[in-house]
Amino acid sequence: MFMTITTTGSAEKPATDLGFLLHKHPQKAQAFSTSHGTAHVLYPEATPERCTAALLLEVDPVALVRRGQGRGRSGAPDAALAQYVNDRPYAASSLFAVALGAVFRSALNARCTARPELPQQARPLRVEIPALPARGGPELVRRLFGPLGWSAVEVTPVPLDTRFPQWGDSRYVRLVLEGELRLADALRQLYVLLPVLDDSKHYWVAPDEVDKLLRAGDGWLAGHPEHGLITSRYLARSKRLTQDALERLELVRLAESDGSVVEELDNAATETEEEAADAAERSVPLARQRRAAIVDALRAAGAHRVLDLGCGQGQLIHDLLRDASFTEIVGVDVSVRALTIAARRLRLERMGERQSARVRLTQGSLAYTDKRLTGYDAAVLSEVIEHLDLPRLPALEYAVFGSARPGTVLVTTPNVEYNVRWETLPAGQVRHTDHRFEWTRAEFRDWAHRTAERHGYGVAFTPVGPQDPEVGPPTQMAVFTLNTVPDSGPGTESGAYGSGSAPKEGTAA
Ligand code: SAH
């Protein structure tokens, strides 16, 4: 049983931080004895640019039989030999999930005393499991991991025997997950979904399993379209426990929908957090002024089919729906939680057919090209770019301007010069803890001009909010318009930015 977790980084944000996150030093190979064998943690590579941690579980089949756990999925006594000769030692399964929970306990709980901020940050992750038992087949694997915030879920069936292709596929798949997530979230998903896919829980399912499931499922399970299947399989199909868990998940959903649970969104800069203070100072909150400016610019561009990239909780979509000239509105965000809240706020489920045909919410990362985003009139990036680490920005640029290539692109971002005018903001501080950078007017213009030139767009600038004679407006907006003169197109640029767009990594060591 084997799994690797890879992350990439830079000198400022080194990939080797993975060692802090996992509480395992990258220079050491360590072994831990678990109830079913020995778990090894080692790092095949550890540089600031790229770091891979491997978890290897050596299952002891004899120990399993002694503990009465070596049997197959049915629980019926197997033929004597099958107790010793089975897939347990080789395939990632529920045993592996137990080892994961034991060896990476702090990481699962998003705890890191040395660097408390680290576990809260999403980072580029690549998880590879070469042999994952997948009862339900590759399709089910995709359905389970698809809605969880990964930008790529690659599932490849493993053939029974490469020498005899006519025998077909085994019940194992090779799973590769790629995306920008918090490590704790990735580990919690695996902790729950590996046993679900294995569907042969090796241990007696005790009532506290429901608690474990709800804890590991916090923030993603209640809203998962397959929460019923996940719950039932995780609890080894125990009717009583499943019903108990489903009732509790329903309570989570209800609590979320009547707003009695504080929504601390991982990433989303919300009106409450970021702009409520401003709202007190001004009669029209800045966020509303920004949305009005965006809607005006979209109308001026004659856009009908619009992408709201990094749509957050859907406030702009709400405004766009009020204007019938926007015939198709697609909200994209990397955060499933933000999308869940957006769907609820927009009352998508209760919307009439005509209205709901106009709007779609979809999960995706703007750091990767996405064919579904091509062919639109306009794309909006409202207060999104500053949430990306600067080194990731070229990837977003390429995904939006190089690949999706809408006729108009609107980008808004804070003007850092204006920060001295916020009474509540200490000097030198950015407006929101998740902002990775904030630009001056000159910096923003410089970036916008370079981006426009590279991808064949023209660009103009519009201030948003009250203009200050010295420091300018609080928000800056760039309106990019695709040049209609036929040029060489994006093809010539893909080489230059290819490396920054969708890093296709080779097979991990
Ligand atoms: N556009 C909204 C929300 C801005 S907050 C508004 O103007 O109010 C930034 C949003 O960008 C968050 O919802 C965050 O989840 C999303 N985001 C950050 N990085 C992203 C990425 N790489 N891909 C897609 N969305 C991303």
Residues whose N, C-alpha, C, O or C-beta is under 5 A from the ligand:
A	BS01	SAH	N267 A268 A269 L309 G310 C311 G312 V332 D333 V334 S335 A338 G364 S365 L366 A367 S382 E383 V384 H387
